[in-house]
Amino acid sequence: MKYFFTFFFSFIGLSTFAQNVDTVVENKVVVHEDYRMDILGRKEAEINTETLKALARIGRGYRLMILNTNDRAYAMKVRGELLQTFPDQKTYMWFANPYIKIKFGNFLNKDDADYYKNKISKMLNGATIYYLPETIELKPDKDFNPDALN
């Protein structure tokens, strides 16, 4: 117990001394700004804008499921017709054993996809075409404002 009181009172005494010393001595810090920090800041802002543009290129929407077949020749024919008839829309084709699947377009809502659904159905002699809710590719405008996303 004797050691505890000795330690406690010596700690209080040292802390009082340290406070007195700090109030007597004034420390000054001089900061010299490097011109390269401004360049670095602008570069970081450009990178952040490009990153936000990349993130803004995907979103929730719909695609049309056009074909699900195991006939490769027919799938290639349909894909070719889609690419020729609708060059402004993307066609997605992949092989999921044993079927070849074709999806079409990047639409924000079903109303946008209706026009293409009817046209493609007529093109394929009344084939049934389904809406697929998916993550789609968006095209940000040239006047993209990343601050508007926050």
C-alpha positions as CSV (number, residue, x, y, z in Angstrom):
1,M,0.0,0.0,0.0
2,K,2.9,2.3,0.8
3,Y,4.2,1.8,-2.7
4,F,0.8,2.6,-4.2
5,F,0.6,6.0,-2.5
6,T,4.2,6.8,-3.4
7,F,3.6,6.0,-7.1
8,F,0.2,7.9,-7.1
9,F,1.6,11.1,-5.6
10,S,4.8,11.0,-7.8
11,F,2.5,10.6,-10.9
12,I,0.4,13.6,-9.9
13,G,3.6,15.6,-9.4
14,L,5.1,14.7,-12.7
15,S,1.9,15.4,-14.6
16,T,1.7,18.8,-13.0
17,F,5.3,19.5,-14.0
18,A,4.6,18.4,-17.6
19,Q,1.6,20.7,-17.8
20,N,3.7,23.6,-16.6
21,V,6.4,22.9,-19.1
22,D,3.9,22.7,-22.0
23,T,2.4,26.0,-21.2
24,V,5.7,27.7,-21.0
25,V,7.2,26.4,-24.3
26,E,5.3,27.3,-27.5
27,N,5.8,25.0,-30.4
28,K,5.2,26.3,-33.9
29,V,4.7,24.2,-37.0
30,V,5.5,25.6,-40.4
31,V,3.9,23.8,-43.3
32,H,5.3,24.2,-46.8
33,E,2.8,23.2,-49.5
34,D,4.2,21.3,-52.4
35,Y,2.8,22.3,-55.8
36,R,2.6,18.7,-56.8
37,M,-0.3,18.1,-54.3
38,D,-2.6,20.2,-56.5
39,I,-1.7,18.1,-59.5
40,L,-2.2,14.9,-57.5
41,G,-5.6,16.2,-56.3
42,R,-6.8,16.9,-59.9
43,K,-5.6,13.4,-61.1
44,E,-7.4,11.7,-58.2
45,A,-10.6,13.6,-59.1
46,E,-10.3,12.4,-62.7
47,I,-9.9,8.8,-61.6
48,N,-12.9,9.1,-59.3
49,T,-15.0,10.4,-62.1
50,E,-14.0,7.6,-64.4
51,T,-14.7,5.1,-61.7
52,L,-18.2,6.5,-61.1
53,K,-18.8,6.4,-64.9
54,A,-17.9,2.8,-64.9
55,L,-20.3,2.1,-62.0
56,A,-23.0,4.1,-63.8
57,R,-22.7,1.8,-66.8
58,I,-24.6,-1.0,-65.1
59,G,-28.0,-1.1,-63.6
60,R,-31.2,-3.1,-63.1
61,G,-33.3,-3.7,-66.2
62,Y,-34.5,-6.3,-68.7
63,R,-33.3,-8.5,-71.5
64,L,-35.3,-10.6,-73.9
65,M,-34.8,-14.4,-73.9
66,I,-35.0,-15.1,-77.6
67,L,-33.8,-18.7,-78.0
68,N,-32.9,-21.8,-76.0
69,T,-32.0,-24.6,-78.4
70,N,-29.4,-27.3,-79.0
71,D,-29.3,-26.7,-82.8
72,R,-26.2,-24.7,-83.3
73,A,-26.8,-23.8,-87.0
74,Y,-30.3,-22.4,-86.2
75,A,-28.9,-20.4,-83.2
76,M,-26.2,-18.9,-85.5
77,K,-28.8,-18.0,-88.1
78,V,-31.0,-16.3,-85.5
79,R,-28.1,-14.4,-84.1
80,G,-27.1,-13.2,-87.5
81,E,-30.6,-12.0,-88.3
82,L,-30.8,-10.1,-85.0
83,L,-27.4,-8.4,-85.6
84,Q,-28.4,-7.4,-89.1
85,T,-32.0,-6.3,-88.2
86,F,-31.2,-4.5,-85.0
87,P,-27.6,-3.2,-85.1
88,D,-28.2,-0.7,-82.3
89,Q,-28.9,-3.5,-79.7
90,K,-26.6,-6.0,-78.2
91,T,-27.1,-9.8,-78.7
92,Y,-25.8,-12.1,-76.0
93,M,-25.1,-15.8,-77.0
94,W,-23.7,-18.5,-74.8
95,F,-23.5,-22.2,-74.5
96,A,-25.0,-23.9,-71.4
97,N,-24.6,-27.6,-72.0
98,P,-26.5,-28.9,-74.0
99,Y,-28.3,-25.7,-75.0
100,I,-27.4,-22.5,-76.8
101,K,-29.1,-19.5,-75.4
102,I,-29.6,-16.1,-76.9
103,K,-30.5,-13.0,-75.0
104,F,-31.2,-9.6,-76.6
105,G,-31.0,-6.0,-75.6
106,N,-30.5,-3.7,-72.6
107,F,-33.8,-2.2,-71.6
108,L,-34.6,-0.1,-68.5
109,N,-38.3,-1.3,-68.4
110,K,-40.6,-3.7,-70.1
111,D,-42.3,-1.0,-72.1
112,D,-38.9,-0.3,-73.9
113,A,-38.6,-4.0,-74.7
114,D,-42.2,-4.5,-76.0
115,Y,-41.4,-3.0,-79.4
116,Y,-38.5,-5.4,-80.0
117,K,-40.3,-8.4,-78.5
118,N,-43.2,-8.0,-81.0
119,K,-40.8,-7.5,-84.0
120,I,-38.6,-10.5,-83.1
121,S,-41.6,-12.7,-82.4
122,K,-42.9,-12.0,-86.0
123,M,-39.4,-12.5,-87.4
124,L,-39.2,-15.9,-85.7
125,N,-42.7,-17.0,-86.9
126,G,-44.6,-16.3,-83.6
127,A,-41.9,-17.6,-81.2
128,T,-42.5,-17.1,-77.5
129,I,-40.1,-14.5,-76.1
130,Y,-39.6,-13.9,-72.3
131,Y,-38.6,-10.9,-70.3
132,L,-35.6,-11.5,-68.1
133,P,-34.9,-9.2,-65.2
134,E,-31.1,-8.7,-65.2
135,T,-28.2,-6.4,-64.6
136,I,-27.9,-4.5,-67.9
137,E,-25.3,-2.2,-69.5
138,L,-26.2,1.5,-69.5
139,K,-24.6,4.2,-71.6
140,P,-23.9,7.3,-69.6
141,D,-24.3,10.6,-71.4
142,K,-21.4,12.8,-72.4
143,D,-22.7,15.3,-69.9
144,F,-22.3,12.8,-67.0
145,N,-22.2,14.5,-63.6
146,P,-20.8,12.2,-60.9
147,D,-22.0,14.6,-58.2
148,A,-25.6,13.8,-59.2
149,L,-25.2,10.2,-58.0
150,N,-24.7,11.2,-54.4
